[in-house]
Amino acid sequence: MLEVAKDLKVESDIIFSFLDTLQPQDWKQNTDFKNWSPWDVIAHLHYFDQVSMAALLGKEKFEEEKISFIASLKKGQTNQEIAAERFRDTPGNVLLNQWYSTITELSDSLGNCDPEIRLPWFGPDMGLRMFTTARFMETWAHVQTIYDLKETKREYTDRIKNVTIIGIKTYGWTFLNRKIDVPGEPPYVKLHSPSGTIWEWNEPNNSNYIKGNAIEFCFVVTQVRNVLDTDLIVKGKTAEKWMSIAQCFAGPAVDPPKSGTRGIQKN
């Protein structure tokens, strides 16, 4: 079974156990992510997990979801509103169980696919491994805002390497997505994993590097935290520019949160 699919399943199990402790009133509270509520967060994840299941069924089934989604965007609806329309009137605890059922099925299906296949998506088709890694990244990152809301300590594991990998791979895309020339070779990245292992990417460079905690790197590339609210050591103009606008998720360019506006935890 594809390793990242196993990671997605385990992470989803842990997330479900945490969210299952929420009270009815918790589902309606505003988080520090665009004032989305926990209900909005899970509705969003559930929506795109269903779209991912459609992608597994082939281009024709996925195209139905794609056409519907694009039509909603053209009407001026946001991602939040699109998901809310699909799951309207579904109580938080019911929505949670629906999401968990879908993400479990999705994880199992992705894990047992031919690793060489490519799946349709809103941009170019994606290889199975990167497709699954993107689902892990989005799930992990979005739920962080609910941990922050509840001021609940989250247990981080080396499964977050999936997030660091997609963060590293989207270095050039971060700039191109903003119609900015890529400023040069990617910085040397040296991170301490939750288990204490050292993870390294790119050639060592004393004037262009990012060093520190892998959790905080993941926070920055997923825009869960502003880099100024972390203890990452960032040296060199290229590294500084990248970390100031890093974006490892698809879609139009989005600015990171302003310093001091997201998160209650220091890691």
N, C-alpha and C positions, 0 to 999 in steps of 0.2 A: 504493500500500500504506500502511496506517495507520502513522504514524511511530513510535508507541510499540511497535508489534509488531516493527518493524525493530530498535528499541533492545533489545527483549527477546531477539531472535535473536542480536544481536551480543554482548550481555552473557552469554548462555548459552554462546556459543562460547568466550569468554574463561574463564568459570568451568570449562567442561569441560577446557580445556587445563591449567588449574591443578590440578584434582582428578585428572587423569590421571597426575600425578606422585606421588600418594600411594602408599605402600607398604602391603602387606596389613595390617601391624600398626597403621598410622595409622587405618584405618577403625574400629577398636575403641576408640580413645582417647576419654576424656571431654573435652568442650569446656566452656567456662564458661557455656554456655546450658543450664541445667537438667541438666547432666551428660550431655546428649545426645552421642552419638558422631557423627563425620562420616557414618557409615552411617545413623543415625537422621535426620539433617538431610536427606539426599538421599532417603531413603524417604518422609519427610513431604512434600517438594516433589513427588516423583513421584506420590504418592497424589493430591494435589490437582490436579496437572496432568492426571491421568487423569479426575478428576471434572470438570475444566474441559472436557476433550474430550467428555464425556458431555453437558455443558450445550450444547455446540455442536450436538449431535445432536437437541436438542429436549427439551421438558419431560418427556416420558415416560421417556426414557433417563436424564435427570438425576434424576428422582424415584426410580428404582431405587437410585442411589448415595446419595441423601439418606436414604432409608428405612434402608438398611444402616448408614450412618454414625451416624444418631441411635439406632438399636438398640444399636450398640456403646457409645455414650456412656451409654445407660441401664443397660447391664451394668456400668458403672463403669470402662470402659476409657478411657485417655488418648489424645490424638492420637498420641503416640509408640507406644503399644501397638497402636493400630488400623493404623497403617502397617506396623509390624513383623509383624503377623499376615498382612497381604497379601503381603509380600515375604520371608517367613521363609525362611531358608537360602540366600538369594541373596548371593553374595560381593560385596564392595564394588565391585570393578572391573566386574562384570557389571551390578550395579544402576546404576552410573554410566552405562554405555552405554544401558541401558534408559531412564533418565531423559532422557538427551540426545536419544534418538530421539523421545521423546514431546514434549519441550519444543520441538524443532525443528518437528515437525508442528503443534503447537499455535500457535506463533508464525506460521507460514505461513498456517494456517487463519484465525486472528484477523485477520491483516493483509489478507486477501482477502475478508473478510465485508463485507456492506452496513454502512456506518458508522452507519446509523440503527437497527439492530436492538438488541433488548434480550435479555439472556441470563438464564435462571433461576439463582438461587443460594440460599444458605441463609436469607438475609433477603429483602428485596425484589429483584425483577429488576434487573439492572444494565445500563446502557448499555455498548455495545461498548468505547468508549474507556476508561471507568473500570474495566471488567472487566479489560482488558489491562494497564492501569496498576497495578492491584492485584497481578496476577501478577508484573509486573516488580518491584514493591516487595518482595513476599514473597521472591522468589528472591534479590534483591540483599541483603536484610537477613539472611536465614538463613545464607547462605554466609559472611558476615563472620566468624562464630564459628570457621569452619575456617581462614580466614586468620589469625585471632588465635592459634588453637591451634598452627599451624605457624610463627608469628612471621614470616609472609611479607608483604612490603610489597605492598599492593594499588594498582593504578593506577585512580584515580578520574577520571571524565570527566563532561562536561556531561549525559550521559544520566541522571545522578541527579536532574535536574530533575523527572523523573517521580515520584520519591519526595517531593521538596519539595512538589509540587502536591498529592499526596494528603495530605501532612502538613498543609498549609494548609486544605484542604477539610474535614478532620475536626476542626477547632478546636472547633466547637460540640458535635459528637458525643462528643468526649472527655469532656465534662462530663455530657451527658445519659445517656451509657452508665453513668455512676456515680450517676445519679439526683441530680445536683447542678445547680442553676440555672446557666446560662451567665452568667459574672460581668460581661459587658459586651461592648463592641465588640472585635473581634479586634485584637491588637497590630499595629503596623507591623512588617514583617519586611524586613530588608535583608541580603542574603547575597552573599558572594563565591563565584562558581562555581569549579570546578577550573581553567577556562580564564582566569579573571580577570574574567569578565563580572559585572556587578552585577544581581542579581535582587531585585525589590521586590514586596511585596504589601501591600495595605491603605493607608489614609491615613497620611501621615507624622504622627508624634506624639512629642513630646519627653519624655513621661512614661510611655509605654506602648509598649515596643518590644523587639525581639530583633534583634541585629546580630552578624555574624560569618561563619564559614566554613560554606558550604552542606553540606559533608560532615558536619560536627558536628551541624548541624540535623537532617539525615537520620538520624544515629545516635540522636538523642534521640527523634524522633517514632516511630521503629521500635523503641525501647527496646533498642538495641544498646549504648548507654552511658547512664549517669546524667548529667544536665546539669551536675552539679558536677565531672565529669571532663572537661569541655570548656572551651574559651576563649570560648564564646558570651557576649555582653554582654546580659543580661536585666534590663530595668528596668520597674518597675511591678507592682502586686499581681496584675493580670490576667495579664500575661506570665509572671510568676514561678509562679503557680498552674498555668497551662497547661503550662509546661515541666516542672513537677514530676510531672505525671501524663500527659503527652502519649501518645496511643495512636492510630496511624493504621491499625491492622489490626482486622478484625472480631472479634466474639466477646465474651465477658464481660470486664469491666474487669480489667486486669492491672497490677500495680505495676511501675514501672521497676526495673532492677537497683540494688542499693545502691551507693553511691559506692565506687569502688575495686575492684569485683568483676568487671568485664567489660572485656576489651580490653587490649592491650599497646602499642597505637599512639597517638601524639598527632599530630593532623593540623592 
